[in-house]
Every structure is written in C-alpha cells, then in structure tokens.
Amino acid sequence: MPLSQKNTAPAAVERPGGHILADQLKILGVDTVFCVPGESFLDLLDGLYDHTDTIKTVVCRHESGAANMADAYAKMTGKPGICAVTRGPGATNASNGIHTAFQDSTPMIVLIGQVGRGMVDREAFQEMDYRQVFGQMSKWVAQIEDASRIPEYLSRAWKTAMSGRPGPVVLALPEDMLSEMALAQDLQPGIITQPAPAPEAISKLDNLLKSAQKPMLLLGGPGWDEKCGPKALAFAERMGLPVTTSFRCQDYVDNDHPNYVGVVGIAPVPKLRKRIAEEVDLLIVVGSRLGEMTTQGYSLINIPDPQMTFVHVHPGAEELGHVYNPDLGIVSSAAEFLDALQTIETGDGKQRWGKWVAEQRADYLDFLEPTEVPGNVNMSKIIRHLSAEMPKDTVLTNGAGNYTVWGHRFHKHRVYRTQLAPTSGSMGYGVPAAIAAKIASPDQPVVCLAGDGCFLMTAQELATAKQYNLDIIYLVVNNSMLGTIRMHQERHHPGRTIATDLQNPDFVAYAQSFGISGEKVERTEDFAAALDRAKSAKGGYLIELIVDQQALTPVQTLADVTQQGLSGQKS
C-alpha cells in the first residue's frame, strides 16, 4: 500500500510569542523550568502561567543555581533540563551551568531574554551577542527573530541537545518577539535517533577479546540509563571482565558487583592506575571522552596512539580519534552497544581472567577501608557510615574541592543516578544539584556533600530549597580553607600561602536563618546520632563537620605536602 500524506498536523493558532514558546515546552514533555525571572522574558513567564498544572516553574536565587539545577535535573530525568534567565548579567551568571553541561555532555536548553530587535547592535541595556558569548560552550546558539518560527527552533533545539554527544543549546529571545502576536503551528515531537554498532564491529570486538590477556571495560559518558548498568555487568560477568568507571560516573554500575574494581579519576586505587598504564592490553571504553581527570592529566594512556589495543565507543563520531586513535572506533549510544554485545558468545574469559578480576576487586575493597587522619573528625569513617546507613538509592551531590575525595573513595554507589557531580570541577554545584534531584525524585533521599568554600558559592539556594520544602541533608566539611588550592600552594610554593584562608560563618546558624535545622559535629563518634536526626527532619537538615586542616586527604597531611614542596626546592 502506498504511503499517504500526513494529515495530522495541528492547525496554526495566533498567540503571543511567549505563549507559543510555553506551549511548545508543554508539547515536548517539559515538566520543570528553573529560572530567575527578568523583564526581558515576561511574556514567556505569562505563557508558563497557563501551564502551571503541568509545568513547575522553580524560582531560584541566582542564575548559576538555576543553570546547575537544570543540568542536574537533566541527569536525573534523561531529558533536557530547561533554564530561563534574563539578558546580560543573568546570562553570564548562567554560564557556569552551561559550561558544566557542555563538559558533562548534559542535554539542556537555556532560554535567554534579549533586547528588542529594533535596539540590536547599539549596545542597548544589557545587550550581548550570545553566539559569541556561548559559541564555545554549547552545541548550538541561535536567536529567534520571528515568533512564528518558535516551534521550528524548539524542535531543533530539543533534538540537538539530545542527539550524538548531548549538550546545552542556547536560544536568545528578543523581548518584542515574545510579545508580538504570531500565527504558529505547534511542533510534533519527533524521535531522537540513536546510533548503533555495525555487526562487523561487534564481530571484530569479539576477536579482540579472544586474543586479550588483560582486558578492561571502562564505562562513563552520556546516553546512559538505569538499564545500561545491569547489561554491562551481565556482559562483564559472562566474559570475566573487570569493570571500571570514569571520573564521577561511579553510579553507572552497582559498586557491590564482584566485577567492579573502582573509578578511574582523581586519586584512584593506586594499583588500578598502574595496571592501566602498564598491564592492560585491551581497553574497551564505552561513553567516556577520557578527559584530563579520568586519564590522570593525560598520563595513563599514550597520545595519540594508546599503548594497548584501544576500543572506543561513543555516540558522537567527532570524539573518536579526537585525542586517542582507536584500533576499533564504534559510533553508538551506550544502550545500543550493550544490546549488541548479546551476540558475543561466552568464551573462556572467566577461566583466563578470573584471577585478574579477583585481584583488582580485592584492591578496591581494601581501598574502602577508612584511614587514620589528624583531628577529631575522620571523614573516611563518616562517609563509610553514611554509605552503610542511608538507603541504596540515596543521591549524593557535590561540587569541587579536596573534600570530594572522601565521598568518591569511601562511598559505594548501588543505583544509577545517585551521583551528581560536575566533571568540569565547578565549585558550588552540590546545593543546586541536590535541589534539582529532590524536585525530580521526591521519594529519593538526597545528601549534599560540600566543602566550606564550595558551599558558600551557592548557599543562597537554601532559600529555594526551603521555599519548595525539600528534605535535603547538607554535610558541610569545614576546615576554614580552600583545601585544593592550599595543597597546590604548599606543594609548589611551600610557606608562601596566600588567599586560601577562610573566615566562615556559623553554618548551622546560617541554615537556621532560612528555617532549616542543623547541628555542629566536632567528633566522629557524634555523627551517627546527628545523621539519625537529619534523616527524620522535615524541611532539610545541615550538619557542619569541623575538620582539622592537617587532614588534607585520606593518606596525606598538609604538613606532608609542605615537606614535599620543601624537598623539591632543595633538590
């Protein structure tokens, strides 16, 4: 039977541009918009008013918070996070979250108010050319000049954000365009096409596995979902492969699985780092770009030609060979690739590689054991207690700083999307991410782990958390310094520290000023009872942890680093 022409297109309806835009968001399935309102997009807000039954508009206290919430929300839901901010300062404030989304390959659509079309190129009030401002940190930047084309632009933005290597899209919205009446036909949601591996590529991978002596599977990157982890682990178990994850992707698989051997990131299991650099003869990377943090400053794997046989699977063709030349490059989403692996027959990998996996698993379990550090609060014991006592679907969020190593090393992730952390190393991410996680999944427990410096970057968003009555636990690790920078100063310029000491507020009193309860913990043994109180609290709970400055990392004191720096100067 011949195909007939489609006749299901909706009729064009005249309405203001802001209403057209809000209507398209609803059609696309958007249920949450994070914003700081501005006069430049009042008509979009007016359009959203008509959809309060299906779209929650979350008012944030700073645009960086709104953008980071959109990033975290996208990670939690698998669909583009939506952020709306005003022109000029609002846009530049949001750039933090846009950059995070770009480096994290997170689908996001950022809607930015713009000056009226008749004022362009005069440096009008808060005018900016967003194509230049965001061109390097987004997949596509456009300005909608004609309200009747809003459905076209939104359709393309959604597909661009989700396709290939996902990422942020920026749309500038002239305020007079949003207010003008236009006849527009609503978009029809389309299918996001996912790349899949060719059968011959899987056949070649099968042959590579048969000849490998010390293979390894490394997982990370975009396009993952809750079904991918079990599929990857089932393949690894069937074949006898050790499984690792890239920087801040520990939750991609159940860390309790016997084939999981650790994360390849900052301060990984020492023997794991050595094995990748010197022993692995077949490295299968699914999804990860193999950025600076995963590769230990691009030192683990030779550039451009890796020292081992290298298989790289990524949904963005441009990433294959971008830094590392693969022996086998496969353009595929993680889900499609893992499905295709079912055709590989079980070999004798379990027998050949059983010891290889068991040794690495033992190293990983040893690495989880708490270490002894100076001071009365031992973060390794606190994180181990948190990991043991909180439900396995607890979402742990963090920003950047030395404090993050405690969470990354001593917490075991059991469920997908229980780790929200920026691969861009952006401070201030933890609080907004925790808010977005709780809004996206109200029944999941959420814990924000933040250093004192990191926390105060976006602490004003506690007002947002309180406004929406979110039960979040905040752990503020207070050592009264910017620990990462102090560490580098002592290592490279010992005794010449500057600009890293912090005079902090009373964090418990600060939280209470927002109506959020909390307490200060100054001894490790007091944390268990504090956590119990936090778990039962309504409206959030903050625990301030007073940590000795000498407890720099699980294995190194501040004095150790200073001595290393002095020794380096003498030599």
N, C-alpha and C positions, 0 to 999 in steps of 0.2 A: 504494500500500500504506500503510495507517495506521501511525503510529509506535507502537511498543510501549514499555512502561515499562522503564526501565533495570533490569537485574538483576545488574549487575557490581559493586555496592558491596561493599567488603570487610566482613567480619564484625567486630563490636566485640570488642576484646580488653582484658582487665583488666590494668593495669600501673601503676607509679608515674607521677606527672605528669611528672617529669624524663625518664623513658623515652619517654613519649608525645611529648614535645616533640622529643627527639632523633630519634625515628622519623619525625616529620613533616619535619624538616630533610633527612633522607636522601631521602624521597619527592620532595621539591621539587628535588632535584639539588644540594644544598649539598655542596661537597667540602672546604671550608676554614672553620674558625671561629677568629677571633682573640680572645684572651681574656687577662685577668689573673684567675686563679681566686680565688674568695671563698667563704666558708662559706654565704653566702645562696643559692648555686645549686649546692651539692654534688651534688644529685640529677640536675641536668642533666648535669654532668660525668660522673656514673656512667652516665647514658644514652648519652653520647657514647663511653664506653669500649666499648660493644657495637658501635660502628660505626667503629672505628679502621682497618678495611680500606678504607673509602670516604670517611671524613671525617677530614681532618688538623686536629687541634686545636693551634693555634700559641700557645704561652705567651709573652706579651710582658712587658716590664719596667715599663710604665706604661700606664694606661688611655687616655691621649691617643694613645700609639703604637698601641694596639690599634684604636681607632676610626679613626685615619687610615689604618692598613693596610686596614681593611675598606672604606673609601672608595676607596682606590687599587685594591684587588682588584676592586671592582665596576666601576670604569672599565676595567680590563683585560679583564674577562670579559663584561661586559654584563648580569650578573645581580646580584641584591642581595648586597652584602657583609654578612657576619654577624659581629657583635661581641657578646661576652658579658662583662659586668662586674658587680661586686658593688654593693651598695646604698650610698647616701650618698656618701662620698668617691670611690668607684670611679665612680659615675655622673657626678659633677660633673667628675672628671678627663676622662671620655669626652666631655664636652660640646663640647670643641674640635673633635673629628672630626665630631660630629653637626652642628654649625654649618657646617663646611666642606661636608659632604654636602648640606645644605639649600641653600646658596648655589650650589653646583656642580650641583644637580639630579641627585645621585647616588643610585641606589636602595640602600638599606641597612636592615637590621633590627638594632636594638640590644636585646639581652636583658639586663634589669637585675634582679638579685636584690632582693627586698623583704622587709620584716619579716613575721612571721607574721600571718595575718588577725585573730587574736584580740588583737593589740597595736596595731592601726591607730588613729591619732588620739590616741595618748598621748605622742607624740614619743619613741618607742622608740629603741633604739640604732640610729643612722644612718638613721632614718626620714625619708622625704621624700615629698611628693605630686608624682609625676613628671608628672602632667597639667599642673600649674602650672609646673614647672621647665622642661619641654621643649615646652610648647604652642606657643611662637612659633618654634621652630626645627625642627619636624618636621611631617610630613603627618598623622600620627595618633599619639596616645598612648593606651594602654589598659592596664588591669591585669586579669590573668586570675585570677578568683576561683574558678573551677570547673575542675578538671583535665579533666573530660570534654569541655570546650569548647575545649581547646587546638588541635585540628585546625581548628576554625572560625576561631579567632583567627589562626593561622598562614596559613591560606588567604587571609584578608582582608589581612593584613599584606603578604604577597608581592605581591598584586595592587595594593594601594595604593602600595607602593614603586615599582612598575614602570609604573603607568598614568599617562596625561596627562603633566604635568610630574613626572618621577620625583623621589624624595626619601627621607629617612630616616623610618622608623617605629620607635617605642619601645614595647616591651612590658615591663611590670613583672611580676615573678614572685614572689609570696609564697612563702617557703621551705616553709611547711607544705603549700601547694598542690602544690609539686613533689614532696613526699614521700608525699602521700596516694595510695592506690590508687583507680583510677577505671576505669570501663568506657568506652572511647572507640573510635569508628570512624575509621580513618585517612582523611585527606583524599585527594582525587583531583586531581592538578594540572590546572588549567584553562588556557584560552588567554587571553593578555593582548591585549585588543582595542586595535588602533591606529587612531586617527582618520585619515581620508584626505580629500583635497580634492574638492569637488564639481566636475563637469565645467565648469559655468558659471564657476567661479572661475579655472580654468586658461584658459578662453577669454578672460576679462577680462584676465588677465595677458598673454596673447598680444597683445591690442590695446594694452596699455600699452607693451610692448616695441617695437611697431611705430612708436609715436609718440615714443619716447625719443631724446634726443640724446646724453646722457652717463649711461648706466645703470651700476649696480654691483651685484654679488652679494656679500653678506656672510654667512658661514657660521659656525655655532657651536652651543652649547647641547646639550640632551640628545637621546637617541634615535638617535645616530649609530652606524654600524658600518663595517667595513672596505670594504663595497660602496658606501657612500654617496659617498665621495670621488671615485672614478673616474666615477660617474654625474654628479656635479656638474661635474667638469672636462670631461666629454664634452659636456654641455649648454653650458657656457661657451664651449668651443672652437667648437662648432657655431654658436652665436649670436654669438660675438665679444665676450663679456662679460669685464670684469676681475673677478677673484675675490679677496676679502679674507677674513680670519678674525677672529673676536672674540678678546678677551683670553684668552690661554692655551689657545687652540684651534688653534694653528698646524699641528698634526699631522693636521687633518681632511682636508687635501689634500696632494698631493705639491708641495713648495715649488719643485721644479725645473720645474714645468709653466709654459710661456710665458704662461699667462693669470693666474698667481698674482702678485699685486702687493703683498703684505705683510699684516701683522697690524695690526688697529686696537685698540691697547691703550696701555700706558704707553710714552711716547716712540716713537711710530710714525714711519714715513717722513714727514718734515715736509710734503712736497708732497701726500702722501695725505691727511693731516689737513685741509689747505687745500681739497683737491678735494671732500671730503665736505661740508665746511662751506659752500662757495661755488659748486661747479660741478655736482655730481651732481643730475640731475633725476628719476631713478628709482632708488630704493634698495630692493633685494629682500633682506630679512633672513630667513634660514632657521635657526630654532632658538634664536638668541641672544635673551636678555631685553633686551639693550642696557643693561647696568648702568653703574655710575659709571666703571669703568676703561675700558671699551670706548668710552664717549662723552666721554672726557676731562672728567670731572666734570660730565656732562650739558650740555656746552657745544657739542658738534658738531651736535646736532640740536635744533631748536626744540621746546619743550614747551608745550602738549600736541599742537600741530599742526605736524608737521615741515615744513621749508621746501621739501622735494622731494616728489614723489609717493612714497608710502611703502607698501610691501607687506610685511606681517609674517606669517610662517608659524611656528606654534608648536603643540606638542601639547597645551598647557594653555590652554583657552579664556580663563581668568582673566588670562592675560598679555597678551592682545590689547586694547590701549587702557589697560592698567594705568598706563603713563607716556605712551606715544606713541599718538595716534589714527591708525590705519592707513587709507589710502584703500582698501586691499583687505586684509582680515584673513582668514587661512585657518587653521582648526584642523586640523592634520595633523602626523603624525610626519615627520621628515626623509625617511625611506626611502620612505614612500607619496607624498610630494610629488615627490621626484626621479623616481620611476617615472612619475608623471602627466605630467611635463614632456616625455616622449617624444612626446606628441600634438601638441606645438607644432612647427609646420613651420619648417624653416630659412628665415630671411629674408635680408635684405641686411646684417645686423649686422656681418659680418666686414668688409665694404667700408666701412660707415659708421663703425664704431667701431675699426677696425684701428689707427689712429694713437693713439687714446685709450688702448688697451690697451698698445701698444708703448712709449709714453712712461712709463707707470706701471711697466711691467716693468723698464725701464732705470733708473728711480729706485730700485727695490727692489734691483737688483743693485749699484748704486753704494753703497747703504746697507750692504751686506755687507762692503765693503772695510774692513779694520782701520784704526783711527785711532791717532794717536800720543798717548801719555799719560805723565805723570811716573812715574819709578820704573823698576826693572829687570825687573818682570813686567808684561807687557801682556796683559790678559785678552782683548782682542779677537783677538789673534793666537793665543792659546791655544785659544779656542773655535773659531776657524776651523780650526786644526789638528785638534782633536777631531772636528769635523764631517766633515773630509776623510778621516780615518784610521779612524774607527770604522765598523762595518757600518751600513747604512742602517736596519736595524730596531732600532738601539740605543735603549733607553728612557732619556730624560733626565728626572730628577726635580729639583724644587727647592721651597723654601718661599717666604719673602718677604724682601725687602731690596733695597738698591741693586745688590747683586751679580747679581741675576736679570736685569738689563737686558742684561748681556753675553751670557748664554745666549739670551735672547729675540731679540736683534738679530742675532747673528753665527752662530747655528746654524740649519742648514736641516733641517727635518723632511721625511722622504721617505715614511714609513709611518704609518698610523693607529695611535694609542695608543702613540706614542713620546714624548709629552709628558705628564707627570703633575705638575701644579702647581695649587695652590688659587686659584680666583678670589676666594675670601674674603680672600686676603692673609694667611693664617695662617703664622706662623713655626713651624719645627720639622717641616714636612710632608715634607721631602725624604728623610730617612733612613727613616721608616716606609714611605713610598711606594715607595722602592727595594726594601725587603724584600718588600713585597707583590707588586711587579712580578716579582721573581725567583722567588717561590714560584708565582705564576700562570703564568709562562712561563719555565721554567728555561733554555731554549736561547737566549733573547734576551739580548744584553749589556745591562747596566744601569749607568748612571752617575748618581750623586747629586751635584748641584752645590749647595753650601751655604756661606753666609757663616759667619764665626766665631760670631756671636751666634745665628744660626738653627740651626747645627749642634748647639750645646750645649743647645738646648731639648729635644732627644730623642736625644742621643748615647748614652744608656744602652741604646738599642735595638741598638747594635753587639753586645751580648751575645746578642740574639735572632738577629741575622744569623750570628754565629759558631756558635750552638747548632745552626742548621739548615744550616751550612756553605755559605753563599751567596757566590758570586763576584761581589761588587759593587765597583765603583770609586767611591771617595769623593773629590771635589775640594773641599777646604776653603779658601775665599778669606778669608785672614786679613789684615785691616787694623786690627785692635785697636780697633775702634769699631763702634757701631751706626750704620752709614752713612746710612741713610734719615733717621733722627731727627736726626743731626748736620747733615745737609743742610738740613732744615727749620729747625733752630735757627739756623744761620748766616744763613739767608735772612730769617728773621723777627726774630731776636734776636742779631745778629752780635756776637761777642766774649763772649757770655754762655752758653757751653755748659756743660751740667751733665748728669750721669748717662748719658753716651754713650761714655765711655772704657771699654775692656775690658782687664782683665788676664787673658790667656788661658793655658791650659796648653800644654805641648808636645804638639800634636795627634798627632804621629807616635808619641810615647811612649804617649800615651793609647790609640791604636788598638792598639799592641803589647801593652798590658796585657790586651786582650781576645783576643790571639792573632792579630791582623790586622796584616800587614806594611805598611810605608809609607815615605815619604821626604819631605823638605822641598825645595821648589823656590824658588830666590831669583832666578833669571834665566829669561827667556822661552826662551832657546835650550836650556835644560836640560829643558824639558818633554817634548819628543818622546821622549827616551830613557826618561824616567820613565813615560810612558804605555805604552811598549812593555813595560816591566817589569810595569806594572799589568795589562795585558791577559793576560799569561801567568801571573800569580799565582793561586794557589788559596786559597780561603777569604777573599777580599776584599783590597783594597789601598787605602790612603789616601795622597793627595798633598796636602800642605799648601802652599798658594801664598801667599808673602809679598808683599802688595800695598801700595804706597805709599798713605798716607791721602789724598794730593792727587789720586790717580786715582779721583775720585768717580764719574764716568760716562764714557762714550766721548768726550764732547765738552765736559765741564766739570770744572774742578778745584775742590777745596774752597775755594781762595783766590778763584776766580771767584765762587762763591756768596756768600762773605763780603763781597766787594766790592759785589755786587748788593744785599745787605742794608744795607750802609752807605750806598749811594747812595739807597736807598729811604727811609732815615731822614732823610737830608739834604733830600730833595725834599719 
